[in-house]
Amino acid sequence: MLQHTTLKFLKALKQNNNKAWFDANRKNYEAAKTDFIAFVQQLINGISQFDVEVNGLLAKSCIFRINRDIRFSKDKSPYKTNMGAYINPGGKKENTPGYYIHLEPGKSFIAGGLYVPEAAMLAKVRQEIDYNFEAWKSIISNKNFKKYFTTVDGIETLSRPPKGYEANNPAIEYLKMKSFIVSRNFTDEIMVSKTLLKESLNTFNAMKPMIDFLREAIA
């Protein structure tokens, strides 16, 4: 579970997103960061029981910085008002199929899959879905999968079929996607409850067959 004080810090940061306030509350930030790191490590250890690819991974290599990159943004707020971690064999710097946790008051969620891959990787996934559409359908229609996820989110989708595919292709809905993501929203109450670890691991385990399919596609 995560501590109530971690959520409290993020709520306060949203109301006081400036360096002066952050510096004055750095001890609270460090406590929240330590809490989040500890929980992410618990997640990694739990995931490794059904996904050996993340065995031995350290939480610090998966957690995103709280500082925002404001160089090209109109919003000059210096800090993110959330904490996030991407768990995959290469950590946060590797954009391959994996698991994600997002902690933000009122907007927390668990997710996983493949987010906006580069063109060559995306082409491989599309080809795999096209060639093995029955296997793909079997994964996303599985009873345990449907228990946690209603749909696969493409984040962005093409308005027309990608090059090399016809509009009447049975898999066209998925071939138009630019990402392949599933997610489950969590309330603040769940994020600080004793059931958080179990619920998170059950959710990640349910998406594991989809993760495997995507990994095999880009191998």
C-alpha positions, 0 to 999 in steps of 0.5 A, spaced: 500 500 500 501 507 499 501 512 504 496 517 505 501 522 506 504 521 499 497 523 496 497 529 500 503 531 498 501 530 490 494 534 492 498 540 495 503 540 490 498 541 485 496 547 488 503 550 489 506 548 483 513 552 484 520 551 486 519 555 492 514 551 495 517 545 493 524 547 496 520 548 502 517 541 502 523 537 500 522 533 506 515 531 504 517 530 497 523 525 499 518 521 503 513 521 498 518 518 493 521 513 498 514 511 499 513 510 491 519 507 490 518 501 495 511 500 492 514 499 485 519 495 488 514 490 491 510 490 484 516 488 480 517 483 485 510 480 484 510 481 477 517 477 476 513 471 479 509 471 472 514 475 468 521 472 469 523 478 464 523 483 469 526 479 475 532 483 478 529 490 475 530 495 480 524 500 481 529 506 481 530 505 473 523 505 472 520 511 476 519 517 472 522 524 474 517 529 477 521 535 474 517 537 467 520 538 461 518 545 459 522 547 454 517 546 448 511 547 453 506 553 454 505 550 461 511 552 465 509 549 471 516 546 473 513 539 476 508 533 475 503 532 479 503 525 479 508 519 480 509 514 475 513 508 473 514 503 467 516 496 468 519 492 463 526 489 462 529 495 460 526 500 465 523 507 463 528 508 458 526 502 453 519 503 449 517 495 449 511 492 452 510 493 459 506 495 465 505 502 468 502 505 474 500 512 475 499 515 482 495 522 481 489 524 486 483 522 483 486 520 477 490 514 478 490 508 474 494 501 472 496 500 465 500 496 460 501 494 453 505 498 448 505 506 447 506 509 441 512 505 438 517 507 433 514 506 425 518 499 424 516 496 431 509 498 429 509 495 423 511 488 426 505 489 431 500 490 425 503 484 421 503 480 427 495 482 428 494 481 421 497 474 421 495 471 427 488 475 428 485 469 431 490 468 437 489 476 438 482 475 439 482 470 443 487 474 448 483 480 448 476 476 449 479 471 454 474 471 461 480 474 465 482 479 461 475 482 460 474 482 467 479 487 468 479 491 461 473 493 456 477 495 450 484 496 447 486 503 447 489 505 440 491 512 443 491 515 436 488 511 430 489 512 423 482 515 419 484 510 413 487 503 413 495 503 414 499 502 407 498 495 405 492 493 408 485 493 406 479 496 409 475 490 409 481 486 413 477 483 419 483 486 424 482 493 421 480 496 427 486 494 431 491 495 425 489 502 425 492 503 432 498 507 433 498 504 441 496 498 444 494 499 451 489 497 456 488 500 463 484 500 469 482 506 474 483 506 481 480 510 486 484 514 492 481 509 497 484 503 493 491 507 492 492 507 500 488 500 501 492 494 503 489 491 497 492 495 492 498 490 491 494 484 490 489 488 485 495 491 481 498 484 480 492 481 478 491 486 473 498 486 471 497 478 470 491 479 466 494 483 461 500 478 461 498 474 455 497 481 451 504 483 453 507 476 451 503 477 444 506 484 443 513 482 445 513 476 440 511 481 435 517 485 435 522 480 437 
